[in-house]
Amino acid sequence: MVSTSEVWAIWQEAFNAKDSSRLAHLLSDDYVLITPAATRNKQEALDWVDSDVSPVISNLQIIYENDEVVVCYHDADGVDPEGNARSFTVMCCGKKRDGQFYEWIASPFQVPG
C-alpha cells in the first residue's frame, strides 16, 4: 500500500528540488489532480511540481486513511495569479488503486489573518 506520509514527503522534496522524478512512480498513468484553479493529468501535475510556481507545503494532518482513500489537510504557501503571497489550508481527498494514487482532489481556503 502506498502511504500518504510517504507520498507527502516525496511531494515536499519534489517541490523543493523542482524534480518530480521520484514522485512519478507513485501516481497512476490515469492520475488526475483536481483543484478549483485547474485540473491536471499526471504529466501536467509533474510539470507543475517541476515549475517555479509550485507552493511550499507543510503541516500534513491525516484525518482518515485506508488502502483505497485518504482524507487530510495541509498548509500551503504560494503566490496567486496577481503575484501576491498567499497562505492556505488545503482540504484533500485522495484515491488509491494498485499501490498508486489515481486521483487527488484539493480544495484550498485562505487562512484568516
N, C-alpha and C positions, 0 to 999 in steps of 0.2 A: 504494500500500500504506500502510495506517495503521501507524505505528511505535509500539512500546511506549514508547519515550522521549518521543514527542510526547504520547501519551495520559497518561503518567505526570505530565508537567509540568502538564497541564491538570487532572488529578485533584488534584494538590497545590494549585494555585490555587483550585480549586473548594472543597476542604475549608477552606482558609484564609479565603476570602471568603464561604463559605456560599452559593455561587451556582453551580449546575450547568449554566447555560445554554450555555456553550461546550462542555461535555462531551457534551451530549445528541446532537449530530450524529455523534459518534464511536462511538455504541452503536446496534446494530440495533434495530428495533422489537420483535424477539423476544429481546432481550438478557436473560440471567439471570446473577445473581451468587450463587454457592453458597458458603456458609461453614458451619462446624459450628453457629453460632448462628442462622442464618437463610438462607432462600433468597428472593432479591428479584428481581422483574421489573424492567424498565427504569425505570418510574416510581417504584417503591419505592426503587431504588438512588439515583435522582436526589434523591428526597425525603430520604433518609438523608444524602447529601452536603450538602444544604441545612440539615440539622438542627444542633442544638447538641451532639450526641453523637458527631460524627464524629471519627476519630482524626487524629493528626499522623503523616504518613508520610514516611519518609526512606530513604536508602541503597539505592536500587534497584540490583540486580545481575542482569543478564540472563544466563542460562545458555545458552539457545538461542532463536533466533527465525527464522522464515521467513514466507512470505506467508499461512500457514494457522494457525500456532500460536506461542506463546511460553511458555517456562518461565523463571521468575525467582523471586527472593525480595526482600523489603524489610523494613525495620523499621517498627513502628507503636507509637505511644504513645497510650493511651486510658484509659478508665475502665470497670471491669467493672460488672455489674448492681448490685453492693452499694456502688458509689461509690468503690472502691479504684483508685488509679492502677496501671496495668499496662503493661509493655513487652513486645512480642512481636516475633519474627521470623516473617514470613509467607511460606510457600512457595506459589507461584501457577502456574496453568496457564491460559492464555487461548487462545480460539479465534477466528479471524478469517474473514470472508467479505465479498466485495464492498467492501473498504476500510473495514470496521467490525468492532468486536468484537461477537460474539454470545453468548459465554459466558466467565465468569471464575470459576475455582474457586480458593478461597484456604483454606489450612489453617495457622492460626497455632499457634505453640507458644511458651511463655514462655521468655524468656532467663534462664538461671540467674544467681543473684546477687542 
